[in-house]
């Protein structure tokens, strides 16, 4: 008995360490983005051609780009837009997908069929391709990017939450609520929604990293945040022509992007493991 308990304790310690690491990285990135106007050492758009492509130093922590702009300042300011878009998309896609998933799973019938067929159509199109086509058609802007990425991500929430709602609608507490005369709205809000909360939280954290990558991909391709506003994707794209002699212009913004996505995925995995442990108990 002692050995299994030690293994369980070790797994719990590893999960807690991953959770602390993920939260620490996210807190650093989000805090830097929020405080960027005060902590950025230079104007992110200020050009100094005489100081172009300078390597990382005590003055320019991430070096300068081909126009002499401070890469560190641009990285933390660019994080503002990237994280703002990611937060908006997570909120909109999570809310719409959750509501549609609950309606589909709880009501069933033709309503479920219509919602799931629309979700299947969305799933048949890769999110990057769908976003590229839509942004190319309606034009790049922050509002359009949020709308497009939301349309490309709601189905993931709908399908998972629908599966949860399908199992919950036949549970005893839901049947008892129906017998007591509770309305459908009350059953959904009081009995079903709280029981999908943990699953939804895991989905939100896992989707955060995917959305950040999708936004960076659009910006890299010139369909996302437009110059002169900085974003991680545009910084990586702008510096790719200088990798041989100025690697920092692309690599360091890419590292910031990688760490943010990694932290979001670690957070989601830790929360999912925690939910699995609670269900096992």
DASUL-V743487 format. One record per residue. N is the residue number from 0. PSI is psi in radians with two decimals (* if undefined). Layout:
n=N psi=PSI
n=N psi=PSI
This chain:
n=0 psi=-0.53
n=1 psi=-0.70
n=2 psi=-0.85
n=3 psi=-0.68
n=4 psi=-0.69
n=5 psi=-0.70
n=6 psi=-0.73
n=7 psi=-0.74
n=8 psi=-0.69
n=9 psi=-0.76
n=10 psi=-0.69
n=11 psi=-0.69
n=12 psi=-0.72
n=13 psi=-0.74
n=14 psi=-0.73
n=15 psi=-0.67
n=16 psi=-0.72
n=17 psi=-0.69
n=18 psi=-0.77
n=19 psi=-0.72
n=20 psi=-0.80
n=21 psi=-0.80
n=22 psi=-0.63
n=23 psi=-0.79
n=24 psi=-0.79
n=25 psi=-0.69
n=26 psi=-0.69
n=27 psi=-0.81
n=28 psi=-0.83
n=29 psi=-0.74
n=30 psi=-0.73
n=31 psi=-0.70
n=32 psi=-0.75
n=33 psi=-0.63
n=34 psi=0.19
n=35 psi=-0.75
n=36 psi=-0.41
n=37 psi=-0.47
n=38 psi=-0.22
n=39 psi=2.13
n=40 psi=-0.38
n=41 psi=2.80
n=42 psi=2.15
n=43 psi=-0.35
n=44 psi=0.05
n=45 psi=2.12
n=46 psi=2.50
n=47 psi=1.52
n=48 psi=-0.46
n=49 psi=-0.22
n=50 psi=0.46
n=51 psi=2.57
n=52 psi=0.72
n=53 psi=2.38
n=54 psi=2.87
n=55 psi=2.41
n=56 psi=-3.12
n=57 psi=-0.52
n=58 psi=-0.79
n=59 psi=1.71
n=60 psi=-0.66
n=61 psi=0.24
n=62 psi=-2.95
n=63 psi=2.78
n=64 psi=-2.92
n=65 psi=-0.28
n=66 psi=0.15
n=67 psi=0.23
n=68 psi=2.53
n=69 psi=2.08
n=70 psi=-0.64
n=71 psi=-0.79
n=72 psi=-0.72
n=73 psi=-0.58
n=74 psi=-0.77
n=75 psi=-0.55
n=76 psi=-0.68
n=77 psi=-0.49
n=78 psi=-0.48
n=79 psi=-0.93
n=80 psi=-0.74
n=81 psi=-0.80
n=82 psi=-0.61
n=83 psi=-0.79
n=84 psi=-0.77
n=85 psi=-0.76
n=86 psi=-0.73
n=87 psi=-0.75
n=88 psi=-0.75
n=89 psi=-0.75
n=90 psi=-0.82
n=91 psi=-0.84
n=92 psi=-0.68
n=93 psi=-0.77
n=94 psi=-0.89
n=95 psi=-0.78
n=96 psi=-0.69
n=97 psi=-0.81
n=98 psi=-0.79
n=99 psi=-0.67
n=100 psi=-0.72
n=101 psi=-0.77
n=102 psi=-0.79
n=103 psi=-0.79
n=104 psi=-0.65
n=105 psi=-0.74
n=106 psi=-0.68
n=107 psi=-2.82
n=108 psi=-2.58
n=109 psi=-0.51
n=110 psi=-0.82
n=111 psi=-0.75
n=112 psi=-0.79
n=113 psi=-0.84
n=114 psi=-0.75
n=115 psi=-0.56
n=116 psi=-0.68
n=117 psi=-0.71
n=118 psi=-0.67
n=119 psi=-0.70
n=120 psi=-0.76
n=121 psi=-0.68
n=122 psi=-0.47
n=123 psi=-0.31
n=124 psi=2.14
n=125 psi=2.38
n=126 psi=-0.69
n=127 psi=-0.79
n=128 psi=-0.79
n=129 psi=-0.79
n=130 psi=-0.71
n=131 psi=-0.77
n=132 psi=-0.77
n=133 psi=-0.74
n=134 psi=-0.69
n=135 psi=-0.53
n=136 psi=-0.72
n=137 psi=-0.16
n=138 psi=2.57
n=139 psi=2.24
n=140 psi=2.83
n=141 psi=-0.76
n=142 psi=-0.77
n=143 psi=-0.68
n=144 psi=-0.77
n=145 psi=-0.80
n=146 psi=-0.76
n=147 psi=-0.81
n=148 psi=-0.57
n=149 psi=-0.80
n=150 psi=-0.48
n=151 psi=-0.09
n=152 psi=-0.18
n=153 psi=-0.56
n=154 psi=-0.55
n=155 psi=-0.77
n=156 psi=-0.76
n=157 psi=-0.78
n=158 psi=-0.77
n=159 psi=-0.79
n=160 psi=-0.59
n=161 psi=-0.77
n=162 psi=-0.69
n=163 psi=-0.78
n=164 psi=-0.62
n=165 psi=-0.69
n=166 psi=-0.55
n=167 psi=-0.52
n=168 psi=-0.28
n=169 psi=0.10
n=170 psi=2.73
n=171 psi=-0.71
n=172 psi=-0.51
n=173 psi=-0.73
n=174 psi=-0.70
n=175 psi=-0.66
n=176 psi=-0.68
n=177 psi=-0.77
n=178 psi=-0.54
n=179 psi=-0.08
n=180 psi=0.24
n=181 psi=2.51
n=182 psi=2.82
n=183 psi=-0.69
n=184 psi=-0.74
n=185 psi=-0.71
n=186 psi=-0.74
n=187 psi=-0.81
n=188 psi=-0.64
n=189 psi=-0.59
n=190 psi=-0.59
n=191 psi=-0.88
n=192 psi=-0.81
n=193 psi=-0.48
n=194 psi=-0.17
n=195 psi=0.11
n=196 psi=-0.79
n=197 psi=-0.76
n=198 psi=-0.73
n=199 psi=-0.70
n=200 psi=-0.74
n=201 psi=-0.78
n=202 psi=-0.72
n=203 psi=-0.78
n=204 psi=-0.70
n=205 psi=-0.63
n=206 psi=-0.42
n=207 psi=-0.82
n=208 psi=-0.70
n=209 psi=-0.69
n=210 psi=-0.70
n=211 psi=-0.75
n=212 psi=-0.72
n=213 psi=-0.74
n=214 psi=-0.74
n=215 psi=-0.63
n=216 psi=-0.79
n=217 psi=-0.74
n=218 psi=-0.68
n=219 psi=-0.65
n=220 psi=0.01
n=221 psi=0.20
n=222 psi=0.10
n=223 psi=-2.26
n=224 psi=2.29
n=225 psi=2.55
n=226 psi=2.63
n=227 psi=0.04
n=228 psi=2.28
n=229 psi=2.61
n=230 psi=2.80
n=231 psi=-0.68
n=232 psi=-0.77
n=233 psi=-0.59
n=234 psi=-0.73
n=235 psi=-0.73
n=236 psi=-0.75
n=237 psi=-0.56
n=238 psi=-0.06
n=239 psi=-0.42
n=240 psi=-0.08
n=241 psi=0.34
n=242 psi=-0.61
n=243 psi=-0.62
n=244 psi=-0.14
n=245 psi=1.15
n=246 psi=-0.51
n=247 psi=-0.40
n=248 psi=-0.50
n=249 psi=-0.71
n=250 psi=-0.77
n=251 psi=-0.77
n=252 psi=-0.62
n=253 psi=-0.62
n=254 psi=-0.69
n=255 psi=-0.78
n=256 psi=-0.80
n=257 psi=-0.78
n=258 psi=-0.68
n=259 psi=-0.81
n=260 psi=-0.72
n=261 psi=-0.75
n=262 psi=-0.72
n=263 psi=-0.73
n=264 psi=-0.68
n=265 psi=-0.70
n=266 psi=-0.79
n=267 psi=-0.75
n=268 psi=-0.69
n=269 psi=-0.75
n=270 psi=-0.67
n=271 psi=-0.73
n=272 psi=-0.67
n=273 psi=-0.72
n=274 psi=-0.68
n=275 psi=-0.66
n=276 psi=-0.69
n=277 psi=-0.71
n=278 psi=-0.63
n=279 psi=-0.63
n=280 psi=*
